[in-house]
Amino acid sequence: MSRLPFELLLALRYLRPKRTFVSIITLISVIGVMLGVAVLIIVISVMSGFDKLLRDKLLGFNAHLRVVQPGALLAERDTVMARIMANPRVKGVAPFVQGKVMLETQSDGNGSLVDAPVVRGVDTGRGEGVADLRTNIISGEFNLRGNGLLVGRELANNLGLRVGDHVEITSPALAKKMREAMRRSEGKDLTEVRKPDEYTVKGVFDVGYYEFNANFVVTSLANGQDLFELGDDVHALQIMLHNPYEADVASHELQQTLGPQFLVRSWLDDNSGILNALLVEKNVMFYLLFFIMIVAAFGITSAQITFVVQKTREIGVLKALGSTNGQVRWLFLSQSLIVGVLGVIAGFGLGLLALHYRNQFLDVMNKLFGFELFPRTIYAFDRLPALIVPGDIAIICGGSLFICLLAGLLPAWNAGRLQPVEALRNE
């Protein structure tokens, strides 16, 4: 003899597949819940993956904190670095220079190519700021000795650069000097006009983020100081923390330590726009896609109303045998719960399966339609990211079950109100 309540036993019996219209509606309801849960899991996991991957790339290529001296170059950096290293949250600190330059390739008979990337001069003697680059060289080597230069993969592709090629770099300071020299010579004697510095491409890096690969070149700190004519000064200090998510706290502490003449900015400050936009987009997508579950709930409500009408006589018999209103209501609520559980389990499995094969599916769709559905130039990443967050999955599955229960509440309430005489009147 089964230990299950008779309401649940009847609910399972009534939900057995039969060749009836109600069974078809019930199947459609299960499929609706399944698709709603699967789509929610896929979209929210992809959005979470975007957020995590973006943060990883930003943290891998940029410093956790930057210290600048507004309106001036950073002099006496050793003293400032010592004060920064006294903070227990700080893992390391290093000087760097960074600014826009004009880069021109060698002429190949059809003319040279020109771009305006950002050049970053780093201290290769310190690991801060170059660790991610060392592990992401896809061609050549990490070598900034002499006039060595590292370029991003996209920039190298756009300019046709390969390891060993030579390029000329013109900084704003050099361009200004060249204009002044040309005005003084009045076009007669151009021997005093300084030529742009020549650099050799020693390596090509790919940090997995389109914007960095397309807009940055890296050289040594000494070369960067020469380009911008800084002498021994630098533009800023970059700080790496033991925990990058303590950046706001560490920023406040260091600001108090260094005083108002310095400005401390965190990676969250520099990228707050894109990170907040991604968070808002994720939340909006979550709320919008939850309407899919509401549509599926209407299917459950429709099936339950039809089922109550068809089982009016059985309801009357149950009432005549002594069943309470609550037992009859729980009978039909159990059906909604079973449909919800089946749909959620199937949707959970389908969502995880789709996430596992997401990039293979994307490749097939790209070949089928003949264009990129996930272009790197727009989304900045090569592959479709995903991150399964248990908390998000729990909210999706729990919320879906709750909506399924609500969908069966009205039909179950009406079934419980039926009187035996009214239910059996026409029998």
Number of C-alpha atoms within 10 A of each C-alpha: 3 6 6 8 10 12 19 18 15 14 19 14 11 17 16 9 12 10 8 8 12 20 17 14 18 23 18 16 26 26 20 25 32 27 22 26 30 26 20 26 27 22 18 23 24 20 24 21 18 22 20 15 19 20 15 14 16 19 17 16 17 19 22 29 25 22 25 18 16 13 7 12 16 20 16 11 17 11 9 17 18 11 13 23 15 11 14 10 19 20 14 17 24 22 24 22 26 20 16 16 21 17 23 19 20 14 10 8 6 6 9 12 15 16 15 15 20 18 26 20 26 26 19 18 10 13 15 23 25 19 13 18 17 14 13 15 19 15 15 15 17 21 17 22 13 12 17 20 28 29 28 27 25 22 22 20 14 12 15 11 20 18 17 14 13 19 21 16 22 21 22 15 14 21 16 11 14 19 11 13 18 17 12 14 13 10 9 9 11 14 10 11 16 13 13 18 16 16 21 18 25 23 24 28 28 20 21 20 22 20 18 24 21 21 18 22 24 25 26 24 22 20 23 25 20 16 23 20 15 17 12 14 17 25 23 22 22 25 26 22 20 13 12 19 13 13 23 17 12 23 20 13 15 23 18 12 15 15 10 11 11 18 16 25 22 24 20 20 13 14 12 12 10 13 17 13 11 17 15 12 12 19 13 12 15 18 11 10 16 19 12 18 23 19 14 26 26 17 23 32 23 18 24 26 18 15 20 18 13 12 14 18 18 14 22 20 17 16 20 15 10 10 15 14 19 13 19 22 21 22 24 29 26 21 26 30 23 20 23 29 20 16 28 27 16 18 25 24 16 19 22 16 13 17 23 12 10 17 14 13 12 16 14 11 14 14 11 9 9 9 10 12 12 16 12 15 13 9 14 17 20 13 15 17 19 21 17 17 13 10 8 16 17 11 11 23 21 15 15 26 25 14 22 31 23 18 25 27 19 17 23 26 17 14 27 22 13 16 17 19 12 12 20 15 10 7 6
